[in-house]
Amino acid sequence: MKRLRLGVIGTGSVVREIYQYLYFHSAYSHLLSVEGAADPNGQALAWFCGRFGIPAERRFDSYEEMIERLELDAVHVNTPDSLHCAPTVHALERDLDVLVSKPLADTAVDAHAMLTTARQRGKLVAVDYHKRDDPRLVDVAARYRSGVYGQFQVAVWYMLDKLMVADPNHEPRFFASDDFAVKNSPITFLTVHMADSFLQTVGLRPVRIRATGFSQKLPSLTPIPVQGLDLCDTEVVFENGGVAHIVTGWHLPNTAHSITVQSSRLICTDGLIDLAMDMCGYREITSEGIVERNSLFRNFETDGRVSGYGMSYPGRLLEKIMSRRDGEMGTEEYEAMMSPFETGFYTTAVCDAAERSLEAGTRSKDNVIHGVDVDVAEVLKDELGDAANDYL
Ligand SMILES: NC(=O)c1ccc[n+]([C@@H]2O[C@H](COP(=O)([O-])OP(=O)(O)OC[C@H]3O[C@@H](n4cnc5c(N)ncnc54)[C@H](O)[C@@H]3O)[C@@H](O)[C@H]2O)c1
């Protein structure tokens, strides 16, 4: 078996937290050969390459140069959300397949450009929405699609992080920069996960969005205040008339039992599901406090191997990329992998519309931003013109 020759673009937090294990310590590592890495941040690049013995001539500050100089089958794009499109399109145009860290992109226009180029070149763009492999969500999606719950009517799915994630005053810093929660909103960072897992469950297209944002806790932080959003409620109306509230934020007290407290309730015509997603059945009590361990996501085994859905989902996507490379993936499978649901196009459309809803909204004296109603079809037509019809 010929290993997949992979170039890594971006070697920041997500590589440190997740992908270093996928590349070098997972059940998929023997399928891969990390040929080189590119990142303009010399410190991040040196950390990654130094740790895994990637020699100086395979370290690049430009992905264009890496792609030109190395023999690759695929690249893994780990740049910030707004910078997914350029390296992806560049790699596709050089006939490489691409794995992207979630989300596909932060705007529908970027997402469309990536998918269009992939189709033109007959290449794959696969997005690592690892939550899709959480066994509970896999089961719920299959049961919902089998019809046992009937028709979805109303859902509340939430994901709330501890304040330390957004607070630049917290030591040690969770994210390095003071302006992390100014530059990133809970929508770009968290709603994407929950919106995507919801869309995967119900398989319905989103048609209207209205977001409400709260900026009350973060500006009160000292000595560094943060002019960002604490919490967002994104109301999504689906093609069947069902309404989901995707509630995300990062201002839970640091005493929370998990970095991310998340749960879901889905009410349908013939049933209801409750998903306590942060309860993985394993609670740890140490001198540090009481913590729910999410070993379903990332499990450090005694032999040094790392397993869990944080590894298995991107690992299986890399297997698909290998099968495409080796000519073993037929048209039907390719089309399924490139569908707007599978690539996360609709997830991007939800978040893009939610940001637009807030931008056009009004701020109350209590610092609540009441977003406007946004028609997803209008956003797509505005951004993509006639090509919007591909997704409607
Ligand atoms: N941090 C996480 O746990 C996590 C989890 C899942 C997905 N993600 C996603 O992963 C992506 C990266 O997030 P992150 O948290 O690692 O961000 P980060 O800012 O920590 O790292 C991004 C890296 O990309 C590099 N970069 C920027 N422009 C580049 C370019 N032109 N070429 C090559 N490298 C470039 C930056 O220098 C930086 O080192 C985002 O899309 C994010 O949503 C992050």
The ligand as an SDF file (V2000), in Angstrom:
LIG
                    3D

 44 48  0  0  0  0  0  0  0  0999 V2000
   -8.2150   24.7840   17.9100 N   0  0  0  0  0  0  0  0  0  0  0  0
   -9.0400   23.7410   17.8240 C   0  0  0  0  0  0  0  0  0  0  0  0
   -9.1570   22.9120   18.7560 O   0  0  0  0  0  0  0  0  0  0  0  0
   -9.8360   23.5200   16.5690 C   0  0  0  0  0  0  0  0  0  0  0  0
  -10.6570   22.4220   16.5340 C   0  0  0  0  0  0  0  0  0  0  0  0
  -11.2900   22.0920   15.3550 C   0  0  0  0  0  0  0  0  0  0  0  0
  -11.0930   22.8900   14.2460 C   0  0  0  0  0  0  0  0  0  0  0  0
  -10.3500   24.0070   14.3070 N   0  0  0  0  0  0  0  0  0  0  0  0
  -10.1910   24.7880   13.0680 C   0  0  0  0  0  0  0  0  0  0  0  0
   -8.8300   24.6800   12.6570 O   0  0  0  0  0  0  0  0  0  0  0  0
   -8.4510   25.8540   11.9390 C   0  0  0  0  0  0  0  0  0  0  0  0
   -7.2120   26.4240   12.5680 C   0  0  0  0  0  0  0  0  0  0  0  0
   -7.5370   26.8050   13.8890 O   0  0  0  0  0  0  0  0  0  0  0  0
   -6.4350   26.9480   15.0190 P   0  0  0  0  0  0  0  0  0  0  0  0
   -7.1810   26.9930   16.2960 O   0  0  0  0  0  0  0  0  0  0  0  0
   -5.3640   25.9320   14.8150 O   0  0  0  0  0  0  0  0  0  0  0  0
   -5.8580   28.4150   14.6460 O   0  0  0  0  0  0  0  0  0  0  0  0
   -4.4140   28.9910   14.9980 P   0  0  0  0  0  0  0  0  0  0  0  0
   -4.5210   30.4480   14.7740 O   0  0  0  0  0  0  0  0  0  0  0  0
   -3.9320   28.4770   16.3000 O   0  0  0  0  0  0  0  0  0  0  0  0
   -3.4880   28.3440   13.8590 O   0  0  0  0  0  0  0  0  0  0  0  0
   -3.6180   28.6760   12.5130 C   0  0  0  0  0  0  0  0  0  0  0  0
   -2.2470   28.6070   11.8880 C   0  0  0  0  0  0  0  0  0  0  0  0
   -2.3820   28.8620   10.5000 O   0  0  0  0  0  0  0  0  0  0  0  0
   -1.2340   29.6180   10.1220 C   0  0  0  0  0  0  0  0  0  0  0  0
   -1.4700   30.2970    8.8630 N   0  0  0  0  0  0  0  0  0  0  0  0
   -2.0770   31.4840    8.6230 C   0  0  0  0  0  0  0  0  0  0  0  0
   -2.0100   31.7920    7.3130 N   0  0  0  0  0  0  0  0  0  0  0  0
   -1.3180   30.7860    6.7250 C   0  0  0  0  0  0  0  0  0  0  0  0
   -0.9190   30.5350    5.3930 C   0  0  0  0  0  0  0  0  0  0  0  0
   -1.1910   31.3850    4.4000 N   0  0  0  0  0  0  0  0  0  0  0  0
   -0.2270   29.3990    5.1330 N   0  0  0  0  0  0  0  0  0  0  0  0
    0.0540   28.5320    6.1210 C   0  0  0  0  0  0  0  0  0  0  0  0
   -0.2960   28.7120    7.4100 N   0  0  0  0  0  0  0  0  0  0  0  0
   -0.9770   29.8360    7.7010 C   0  0  0  0  0  0  0  0  0  0  0  0
   -1.0330   30.5750   11.2830 C   0  0  0  0  0  0  0  0  0  0  0  0
    0.2670   31.1520   11.2690 O   0  0  0  0  0  0  0  0  0  0  0  0
   -1.2770   29.6600   12.4600 C   0  0  0  0  0  0  0  0  0  0  0  0
   -0.0970   29.0320   12.9170 O   0  0  0  0  0  0  0  0  0  0  0  0
   -9.6550   26.8120   12.0060 C   0  0  0  0  0  0  0  0  0  0  0  0
  -10.4030   26.6640   10.8300 O   0  0  0  0  0  0  0  0  0  0  0  0
  -10.4270   26.2900   13.2090 C   0  0  0  0  0  0  0  0  0  0  0  0
  -11.8110   26.6010   13.1710 O   0  0  0  0  0  0  0  0  0  0  0  0
   -9.6940   24.3330   15.4300 C   0  0  0  0  0  0  0  0  0  0  0  0
  1  2  1  0
  2  3  2  0
  2  4  1  0
  4  5  1  0
  4 44  2  0
  5  6  2  0
  6  7  1  0
  7  8  2  0
  8  9  1  0
  8 44  1  0
  9 10  1  0
  9 42  1  0
 10 11  1  0
 11 12  1  0
 11 40  1  0
 12 13  1  0
 13 14  1  0
 14 15  2  0
 14 16  1  0
 14 17  1  0
 17 18  1  0
 18 19  2  0
 18 20  1  0
 18 21  1  0
 21 22  1  0
 22 23  1  0
 23 24  1  0
 23 38  1  0
 24 25  1  0
 25 26  1  0
 25 36  1  0
 26 27  1  0
 26 35  1  0
 27 28  2  0
 28 29  1  0
 29 30  1  0
 29 35  2  0
 30 31  1  0
 30 32  2  0
 32 33  1  0
 33 34  2  0
 34 35  1  0
 36 37  1  0
 36 38  1  0
 38 39  1  0
 40 41  1  0
 40 42  1  0
 42 43  1  0
M  CHG  2   8   1  16  -1
M  END
$$$$
